[in-house]
Amino acid sequence: MQEHRPSHRLAGVWAAALTAADDQLALDIGRSVAHARWLLAHGCDGVLLLGTTGEANSLSYAERLDLIGASAATIEADRLMIGIGSSSLADAVALGRTSLAAGCPNLLALPPFYYKTASEDGLFAFFAEVIERIGDPRLRLFLYNIPKLSGVAVTVELFARLVTAFPGTVEGIKDAAGDWLATERLIADFPDHAIFCGPERFLLETLRAGGAGCIASTANVLAPLLQRQYRAWRTPEADRLQAEVEASRAALDAAPMVAALKALTRRRSGDAAWRNLLPPLQPLAPDVERALFARLAAIRFFDLVPEMAAA
């Protein structure tokens, strides 16, 4: 099988990694780092920590700093991306500086999501201040477009302005808006930048168009299947693999995503602590969890991804 080999420095299947919490709902660093390392050993080219799926905005600033330090100590820098999303300019900068000090230059930044009516000029000013205040030539910034949750879009025009103003620093984008035409335009207009899709249902289209790959929540459980697709995208298998990816995603979509991913991680690992979510997110009710596992079994998910078999 021929691998997809784009020119981007970062590419492939990346997981928006889950974050573990203990029974007191505090960050569990050991389990979180161990899960990230498991993902890297089972199909992921890299892991994004402190993203949406990682419940980053439910963690304290101090907890985020702790997870950055612990992860950077055991995971190679080129396989790690750190989310610095915050509506606080000072916090985003401090998280970025801490990541770079720990040797991690790949940062993912949300727009300041509290301000739903911010202008393009205002959003540009926010990202420009983040870059200039971090002030480190090693910085490689990826923008995070997920308006369904943030309420603030990172448009193609805003991305273009930032790429022009900060060449060599603004490296790419995770486009999780679910609008393929916009993702396709980003790939076409910025061939030297790493354009990652968020929804894995666009993975094959992204690769065929010349994009970098995906940064997906479902890679927490689908990584082996997604990696097979990434490696086989030029082959006759590609459409069949994409259909399997999409069927798996459809089954997962019938339950709240983070709770579903944690339920499957608990099932795989046998570790009951993976049931814990930070409020307002809640674990799956027992009947919902049973129905989820039954839906996945019905599409042969556990045959497609035997790595997710119960402990």
C-alpha positions as CSV (number, residue, x, y, z in Angstrom):
1,M,0.0,0.0,0.0
2,Q,1.3,3.5,-0.8
3,E,1.4,5.9,2.0
4,H,0.0,9.5,1.8
5,R,3.2,11.6,2.0
6,P,2.3,15.3,1.9
7,S,4.9,18.0,2.2
8,H,3.6,19.2,5.6
9,R,5.8,18.7,8.6
10,L,2.8,17.3,10.5
11,A,0.4,14.8,8.9
12,G,-1.5,11.6,9.4
13,V,-4.0,10.4,11.9
14,W,-4.1,12.4,15.1
15,A,-6.4,11.8,18.0
16,A,-8.0,14.6,20.0
17,A,-7.1,12.7,23.1
18,L,-9.4,12.0,26.0
19,T,-8.4,13.3,29.4
20,A,-8.8,11.1,32.5
21,A,-10.4,12.3,35.7
22,D,-10.2,10.6,39.1
23,D,-13.2,9.8,41.3
24,Q,-13.0,13.3,42.8
25,L,-13.2,14.7,39.2
26,A,-9.6,16.0,39.4
27,L,-7.2,15.6,36.5
28,D,-5.6,12.1,36.5
29,I,-2.3,12.7,34.9
30,G,-1.0,9.1,34.9
31,R,-4.1,7.7,33.1
32,S,-4.2,10.6,30.7
33,V,-0.5,10.2,29.6
34,A,-0.8,6.4,29.5
35,H,-3.9,6.8,27.2
36,A,-2.0,9.1,24.9
37,R,0.9,6.7,24.7
38,W,-1.6,3.8,24.0
39,L,-3.0,5.8,21.0
40,L,0.5,6.4,19.6
41,A,1.1,2.6,19.8
42,H,-2.2,1.7,18.2
43,G,-2.5,3.7,15.0
44,C,-2.1,7.4,15.8
45,D,0.7,9.5,14.2
46,G,0.2,12.1,16.9
47,V,-2.0,13.2,19.8
48,L,-3.7,16.5,20.5
49,L,-4.0,17.2,24.2
50,L,-6.3,19.7,25.8
51,G,-8.8,19.9,23.0
52,T,-12.6,19.7,23.0
53,T,-12.6,15.9,23.5
54,G,-10.0,16.3,26.3
55,E,-12.5,18.5,28.2
56,A,-9.8,21.2,28.3
57,N,-12.2,24.1,29.1
58,S,-13.4,22.2,32.2
59,L,-9.9,21.8,33.6
60,S,-8.2,24.4,35.7
61,Y,-5.3,26.5,34.3
62,A,-3.0,24.7,36.8
63,E,-4.2,21.2,35.7
64,R,-3.5,22.1,32.1
65,L,0.0,23.2,33.0
66,D,0.6,19.9,34.9
67,L,-0.6,17.8,31.9
68,I,1.6,19.7,29.5
69,G,4.7,19.1,31.6
70,A,4.0,15.4,32.3
71,S,3.1,14.7,28.6
72,A,6.2,16.5,27.2
73,A,8.4,14.5,29.5
74,T,7.4,11.2,27.8
75,I,6.0,11.9,24.3
76,E,8.2,13.0,21.4
77,A,7.6,16.6,20.5
78,D,6.8,15.9,16.8
79,R,4.0,13.6,17.9
80,L,2.4,16.1,20.3
81,M,0.1,19.1,19.9
82,I,-1.1,21.1,22.8
83,G,-4.4,23.0,22.9
84,I,-4.1,26.5,24.3
85,G,-7.7,27.5,23.8
86,S,-8.9,30.3,26.1
87,S,-10.9,33.5,25.9
88,S,-8.1,34.9,28.1
89,L,-5.3,36.3,26.1
90,A,-2.9,36.0,29.0
91,D,-3.8,32.4,29.7
92,A,-3.4,31.4,26.1
93,V,0.0,33.0,26.0
94,A,1.1,31.4,29.2
95,L,0.0,27.9,28.1
96,G,1.9,28.5,24.9
97,R,5.0,29.6,26.6
98,T,4.8,26.6,29.0
99,S,4.4,24.2,26.0
100,L,7.4,25.7,24.2
101,A,9.5,25.7,27.4
102,A,8.7,21.9,27.6
103,G,9.9,21.4,24.1
104,C,6.5,21.3,22.4
105,P,6.2,23.9,19.5
106,N,2.9,22.6,18.0
107,L,0.0,24.5,19.5
108,L,-3.7,24.5,18.7
109,A,-5.6,27.8,19.4
110,L,-9.3,28.4,19.6
111,P,-10.6,31.9,18.9
112,P,-11.7,33.8,22.0
113,F,-15.0,31.9,22.1
114,Y,-16.9,33.9,24.7
115,Y,-17.1,36.8,22.3
116,K,-19.6,35.6,19.8
117,T,-19.9,38.8,17.8
118,A,-16.1,39.6,17.5
119,S,-15.1,41.1,14.1
120,E,-12.5,39.6,11.9
121,D,-10.2,42.4,12.8
122,G,-10.7,41.6,16.5
123,L,-10.0,37.9,16.0
124,F,-6.9,38.7,14.0
125,A,-5.7,41.0,16.8
126,F,-6.2,38.2,19.3
127,F,-4.2,35.6,17.4
128,A,-1.6,38.2,16.5
129,E,-1.1,39.0,20.2
130,V,-0.8,35.4,21.1
131,I,1.9,34.9,18.5
132,E,3.8,38.1,19.3
133,R,3.6,37.7,23.1
134,I,4.8,34.0,23.0
135,G,7.6,35.5,20.9
136,D,9.4,32.2,20.1
137,P,10.6,31.4,16.6
138,R,10.0,27.7,17.3
139,L,6.2,28.3,17.5
140,R,4.1,26.4,15.1
141,L,0.5,27.5,15.5
142,F,-2.6,25.7,14.3
143,L,-6.0,27.3,14.4
144,Y,-9.0,25.5,15.6
145,N,-12.3,26.0,13.7
146,I,-15.2,24.4,15.5
147,P,-18.0,27.0,15.4
148,K,-20.7,24.5,16.5
149,L,-19.1,24.7,20.0
150,S,-17.1,27.9,20.0
151,G,-19.7,30.0,18.3
152,V,-16.9,31.8,16.5
153,A,-15.8,30.8,13.1
154,V,-12.2,30.8,11.8
155,T,-12.9,31.8,8.2
156,V,-10.7,31.1,5.2
157,E,-10.2,34.9,5.0
158,L,-9.0,35.1,8.6
159,F,-6.6,32.2,8.1
160,A,-5.2,33.8,5.0
161,R,-4.5,37.1,6.8
162,L,-2.7,35.2,9.6
163,V,-0.7,33.1,7.2
164,T,0.4,36.2,5.4
165,A,1.2,38.2,8.5
166,F,3.1,35.3,10.3
167,P,4.7,33.1,7.6
168,G,6.5,30.1,9.0
169,T,4.6,30.4,12.3
170,V,0.9,29.8,11.3
171,E,1.4,26.2,10.3
172,G,-2.1,24.9,9.6
173,I,-5.7,24.4,10.9
174,K,-8.0,21.8,12.3
175,D,-11.2,22.5,10.4
176,A,-14.0,20.8,12.4
177,A,-16.8,22.9,11.1
178,G,-18.2,20.1,9.0
179,D,-18.3,22.2,5.8
180,W,-16.4,20.2,3.1
181,L,-16.4,23.0,0.6
182,A,-14.6,25.3,3.1
183,T,-12.1,22.6,3.9
184,E,-11.5,21.9,0.3
185,R,-10.9,25.6,-0.3
186,L,-8.3,25.7,2.5
187,I,-6.4,22.8,1.0
188,A,-6.5,24.3,-2.5
189,D,-5.5,27.8,-1.4
190,F,-2.8,26.7,1.1
191,P,-1.0,23.7,-0.3
192,D,2.1,24.3,1.9
193,H,0.1,24.3,5.1
194,A,-1.2,21.4,7.1
195,I,-5.0,21.4,6.6
196,F,-6.5,18.7,8.9
197,C,-10.2,17.8,8.8
198,G,-11.9,17.3,12.1
199,P,-14.8,15.0,11.1
200,E,-13.2,11.7,9.9
201,R,-16.0,11.4,7.4
202,F,-14.0,13.8,5.3
203,L,-10.7,11.9,5.7
204,L,-10.6,10.3,2.3
205,E,-11.7,13.5,0.5
206,T,-9.1,15.4,2.5
207,L,-6.3,13.1,1.5
208,R,-7.4,13.0,-2.2
209,A,-7.4,16.8,-2.2
210,G,-3.9,17.0,-0.8
211,G,-4.7,17.7,2.9
212,A,-2.6,16.6,5.9
213,G,-5.0,14.1,7.5
214,C,-7.4,14.3,10.4
215,I,-7.4,15.3,14.1
216,A,-10.4,13.4,15.2
217,S,-12.2,12.7,18.5
218,T,-13.1,9.2,17.3
219,A,-9.4,8.3,16.8
220,N,-9.5,7.5,20.5
221,V,-11.3,4.3,19.4
222,L,-11.0,4.2,15.6
223,A,-7.2,4.9,15.2
224,P,-6.3,1.5,13.8
225,L,-9.0,1.7,11.2
226,L,-8.2,5.4,10.4
227,Q,-4.6,4.5,10.0
228,R,-5.4,1.8,7.5
229,Q,-7.4,4.3,5.5
230,Y,-4.5,6.8,5.7
231,R,-2.1,4.3,4.3
232,A,-4.5,2.9,1.7
233,W,-6.1,6.0,0.3
234,R,-4.7,5.5,-3.2
235,T,-5.8,1.9,-3.4
236,P,-9.1,0.2,-4.4
237,E,-9.7,-0.5,-0.7
238,A,-10.1,3.2,0.1
239,D,-13.8,3.6,-0.5
240,R,-14.6,0.4,1.5
241,L,-12.5,1.6,4.4
242,Q,-14.1,5.0,4.3
243,A,-17.6,3.3,4.4
244,E,-16.4,1.4,7.5
245,V,-15.2,4.6,9.1
246,E,-18.5,6.3,8.4
247,A,-20.6,3.4,9.7
248,S,-18.6,3.4,12.9
249,R,-19.0,7.2,13.3
250,A,-22.7,6.9,12.7
251,A,-23.0,4.3,15.5
252,L,-21.0,6.5,17.9
253,D,-23.1,9.6,17.0
254,A,-26.2,8.0,18.6
255,A,-24.7,8.8,22.1
256,P,-22.9,11.9,23.5
257,M,-19.5,11.6,21.9
258,V,-17.1,12.2,24.8
259,A,-19.1,9.9,27.1
260,A,-19.3,7.3,24.4
261,L,-15.5,7.4,23.9
262,K,-14.9,7.1,27.6
263,A,-17.3,4.2,27.9
264,L,-15.4,2.3,25.1
265,T,-12.1,3.2,26.7
266,R,-13.3,1.8,30.0
267,R,-14.5,-1.3,28.3
268,R,-11.2,-1.8,26.5
269,S,-9.0,-1.2,29.5
270,G,-11.2,-2.6,32.2
271,D,-10.5,0.6,34.2
272,A,-13.6,1.9,35.8
273,A,-12.1,5.4,36.2
274,W,-12.6,6.1,32.5
275,R,-16.3,6.5,33.3
276,N,-15.6,9.8,35.0
277,L,-16.5,13.0,33.1
278,L,-16.3,16.6,34.2
279,P,-19.7,18.3,34.6
280,P,-21.7,19.4,32.8
281,L,-20.8,16.3,30.8
282,Q,-22.2,13.1,32.2
283,P,-21.4,9.3,31.8
284,L,-23.7,7.3,29.7
285,A,-26.7,5.7,31.4
286,P,-26.4,1.9,31.6
287,D,-29.1,1.4,29.0
288,V,-27.6,3.9,26.6
289,E,-24.2,2.3,27.0
290,R,-25.6,-1.2,26.3
291,A,-27.4,0.1,23.2
292,L,-24.2,1.7,22.0
293,F,-22.2,-1.5,22.4
294,A,-24.9,-3.4,20.6
295,R,-25.0,-1.0,17.7
296,L,-21.2,-1.3,17.4
297,A,-21.3,-5.1,17.5
298,A,-24.0,-5.1,14.8
299,I,-21.7,-3.4,12.4
300,R,-18.8,-5.7,13.4
301,F,-16.9,-2.8,14.9
302,F,-15.0,-5.1,17.4
303,D,-13.9,-7.2,14.4
304,L,-12.8,-4.1,12.4
305,V,-10.9,-2.7,15.4
306,P,-9.9,-5.7,17.6
307,E,-7.7,-3.5,19.6
308,M,-10.9,-2.2,21.2
309,A,-11.9,-5.7,22.5
310,A,-12.9,-5.8,26.1
311,A,-10.1,-6.4,28.7
